[in-house]
Amino acid sequence: ICRTLRLKNSLAVSGLTEILKVFNDIERGKLRNIDFVEAYSCAQGCVGGSLTVENVYISYNKILKLIENLEFEQIKACPDIREVRKLYSQKYFFIKGKFEPRPLKPLDKDLAKAIKKRKEKEHIYESLPKIDCGACGAPTCLTFAEDVVKGEAKLTDCIFNLPQRFKEPSQDFSELFNKYSFRSQTKSSPKKQTKKGKTIK
Ligand code: SF4
């Protein structure tokens, strides 16, 4: 939006860690006179989303070149700039309301339990990829680890642990399959005796 509308006093930022830094700087008054912040949770926007296979910078530069070519060829790129400008003037891209800080909840009211949970949180965090992709809904892997300890998320909510979610049911399924396919085999294919007394299936 910032680039398309060539907005003055605007800032486009991507990646949750960078967004947090920018928001903190705005709150502290270090960054002033910013009318509009365009924030993308994934690095470089959608091209840096989880499960994207191409290098994020190569993809981003390809898109920029594509836009330049379209502009040079005077081919109308989608969406129409006038439409974007109209939506911007209608404050369509603005978040309404004020952000209120949420009080930090302790890991547990009981101090001994809270210490134990803290260690558990660190242990979980160590097992995570630490890439802060945000695909689980938590802004960082550390906050996700905290959510797991608090019982507000499951370890398999991390997309990198997703295969584990299917592992146990698939094991059960394969055990069931082996059990019943063996039974049906023994029922449908009874052993036969040859004339010479040998047993065949
Ligand atoms: S816990 Fe997993 S899904 Fe969540 S931010 Fe970290 S890597 Fe991404």
Residues whose N, C-alpha, C, O or C-beta is under 5 A from the ligand:
A	BS01	SF4	L128 P129 K130 I131 D132 C133 G134 A135 C136 A138 T140 C141 F144 D157 C158 I159 F160
